[in-house]
């Protein structure tokens, strides 16, 4: 009989803590800790989409050995993915390699998305089955990971990239890798 009371108390305390953080301006629903940060890339190999070249762990490590690579998991019907398109385009124009993983996407829908919002990706892999996103610990779309020259994930964001989080979080992470 005490179990339901204990569960209710735990939920109430958690909710109270969340409200206190929101009031103090310290609650960020996108600040999701990803277990892959600081660790090597998981093993994977994905085909390309619509005839393009996909990529694998080995391909990503080889590219990141020359320059850090941003890996972006996205879905063409995701509104936050549409919102981050300009930011990804700006980063690509500045020379940051961005590799995309289209999650559970159809080629025709993806083509329309890229036509409308631009294509900042050097490569786009097809994770239609959704297995690789699980290995990376992806909780939602979009999510981005920065891979360093040693093939380790050094930075992660759950949610769309914006000029603010690029300035405050991504650029410092890139400078730390220089």
N, C-alpha and C positions, 0 to 999 in steps of 0.2 A: 504494500500500500504506500510505502514511502518512495518507491521508485518514480511514480508520476510526479510527486511533489518535488523530488530532486531534479528531475528533468525540467520541470517548469521553472524552478529557481535558477538553474543554469542558463536557460533561455532568457529569463528576465535580466540576469546579471550581464549577459552578452549584449543584449539590446541596450541596456543602460550605458555600458562602456562605449558602444558605437555612438550613441547620442552625445555622450561627453566629448568624444573625439570630433564629431561633426561640429559641435558648438565651439570647440577650441581651434577648428580649422586644420585638424591633424588627421582627418579621415579621408583616405583616397581609395575609392572602390577599385581603381585600376592598379593599385600597388600590390599585385599578386606576386608572392614569392614563388619562383620557379625552381624546382630541384635541380635543373640542368646547369644553372649559373655556377661557374667555376669548375665545371666538369667537361670531359671530352664529349665530342659529338656522338650521338647514337649511330649505330650502323644502319644505313638505309640505301636504297637505290630506287629512284622514281623515274618513270618515263616522262617524256615531254608531253605537251598537250597540243593538239591540232598539228601534228607533224614536227613540232619544235624539239630541240634537244632537252632532255631532262637532266638530272644530275644525281650524284651519289655522295656518300660521305667522303670518299677519296677525292672526288672533283672539288668539293667544298674546301677540304683541307688544303689542296694544292693552290686554289685561288687565294685562300686566306693567308697562306704562307708568304704571298707577295704583298698583300694589303688586306686589312680587316674587311669582312663582308657582312652586310646586313641581310639576314634571312627574314622574310616577311610571309607569314601565313595569313591567307585571306580567302574570302568567298565573294564572288561577284555580286551577290544579292544582299550583301551586308552594308547597311547604311554607314557605320563608322569606317568601313573600308573605302567607301566613296569619299568620305570626309577627309581621309588622310592622303588621298591621291595627289593633291598639290604639293604636300610636304615631301612625299616620296619623290615626286618629279624634281623638286628643288635639290634634294640630296643627290639624286642621280646626276643632275646637271653640274653639281660641284665635284663629281668624280667618285662618290662613294658607290662601290659595287653593291647592287641590291639584287638578290635572288629571291624569286617568289615561289611559294608553294600554294597552288590553287587547291583548296580543300573541298572535296565533294562537289565539284563544279562540272558543268556540261560545257563542251568546247564552244558551242554557239553562243551561250550566255556569256562566257568569258571573253569571246571576241567582241561582243557588243560593249562589255564593260571597258575593255582596253581601248576600243575606238572612242568611247565617250570621255574617259578619264585620263587617257594616255597610258603609255607603257614604260615605266621606269626600270623594268627588270631586265637584267642581262640574260637571265635564264628563268624559265617558268617550268616547274615540275608539277605533275598531276598526281595528287593524293586523293583520287576519287574514292578509294576504299576507306580513307580516314585512319589508316594504321600508323603512318609516320607521325601525324600530329599527336597521337597518343604517346609515342616514344619521346617526343619533345616536351610533353607536359602541357600542351596547348589547352587552355580552358575555354577559349572563345575567339571570335574574330574581331579585328585583326590582332595578331601578336607578332612582335619583332624580337629578333635575337642578334646580337653582335658577336661575331666569331673572330677571335684574335689569330695572330700568326702561328701560334702553337696548336691551333685547332680546338681551343677551349671556348666555351660560351662565356663571355665576360659581362654582358649586359642584356637585360630583357625588359620589355614593357608589354603589359597586357592592356590592350586598347589602342586607339588610333594615335599615330604620331602627329604632333602639332608643333608649330614653331616654338611654343613655350617649352615642351618637354625635350625637344631637340636641343634648344639652348641650355636648359638647366640640367639635363641628364645625359643625352647621347653625346654631345660634344665633349663634355668632361671625360666620359668613358673613352672616347677616341683619343683625346690628348693623353690620357693615362697609358694608352697602348703605344704611343709614339716613342 
